[in-house]
Amino acid sequence: MPANTSFSSTELIGRELPYSLDTEQALLGALLINPEALPEVISRIKPDQFYREQHREIYALIMRMFSNNTPTNIITAVNEAVATGIFETSAMAKTYLKGIMDNVPSTSEASIKSYCNIIEDKYLLRSLIGASHEVIDAAMDGGENAKNLLDLAEQKIYDIRQGREIEGLVPLSEIVVAAYDRIQKLSGEDREQYQGLRSGYSLLDSYIAGLNKSDLIVIAGRPGSGKTTFGVNIATNVAKRAKGTDIAIFSLEMSKEQLASRMLSSEALVPNSSLQNGMLSTDEWIKLAEAADALSQMNIFIDDTAGITVPQIKAKLRRMKNLGLVVIDYLQLMESPNLHNNRVTEVSEITRQIKLMAKELNVPVILLSQLNRSVESRQDHRPLPSDLRESGSIEQDADIILFIYRESMYDKQNPNQSAAECIVAKNRHGSTGTINLAYLGEYTLFRSIDNTREQ
């Protein structure tokens, strides 16, 4: 909830909530004088972050003028302010707006950033006060147990930290401005900072536009097809490219030691079987040491809790400061905190919760999934969305569905045993199609078909 609009200071602590009237006026005045600063300010400040309601309305007005390409100056601002009812007369609007413009200490870029910092800080303090009192009220009411209250408190603090407090309806004008700003950044020289994370497979990225925030990406395949390998390969590729980004892997089937062994094998190009029996040559030991050093510098975190639930995953992820990607291996081994007599209903609830988690945490989530046996009975064994096991909701909730298919699983005489396909079966961001890969099973590694390792 927007802490500065849903309660009064007397309802909370009997004291006025923290805010800076002078700073709010200085920022609004600076934007009217120097509208070129608007794109940067709009990317940081929302109307609700102003304490005074009149200031929220004036700032929203300036944002609308910007999105409509209306010249931002005292004349247009006065006309718009009267037309939208912020002021009753032009004289009142002109007096107030001219007054805050005349009293702006500075319109420099550094000063405007300082104004934004102060407004953000005061808003966070008000939000924290509001969240604290909600938790206190819930605790005093006695209707919730202590564990639920701890989760409530943690969730509210996380929402404040992420700047995503619960809001009401947002005007399209504000959304358009945010979208316009994002498109501008995507077209700039530093566009890579704003694009989806690179999977390490360039053709796949060209289909799905990278791993985008809030996306639920399902990677599915039959047992032994390599879906775990592909998911972990992507996680490793992201870790190499997005320095400082935290990547969380939840392994419900393998232990963290087994997963680490696979990662060492694919990074060092040393057969995984050699890592299991310890029979390594001197050259392999050198490559293994180099791989271990490289992997240890990646921000990858592994949790191998069996039967974990979505709420438990979310609670762990909320504690990560720079979370960029989540990989869950795999759906059918997860449990629901709610009791269900029907496994299909249970799995459907889990996929829905994971999609909502991806949206709340604003990170891409890769969810691995099994396929049912129906693919075995067809002449063409390539998977279809209807083959997703135990749930019709997977296709509904997923933004992207990728199938891992290897013909060699069904034809042992196939001369190309390493041939593999990544089938883009669903893609909310673009087209579907098939990407050819090479599967190097001994190294638990997928490569692009040209056998070059993309960097």
Summary of the structure (lengths in Angstrom):
residues: 455
radius of gyration: 26.7
end to end distance: 43.4
largest distance: 87.1
contacts: 1406
relative contact order: 0.10
helix: 53%
strand: 13%
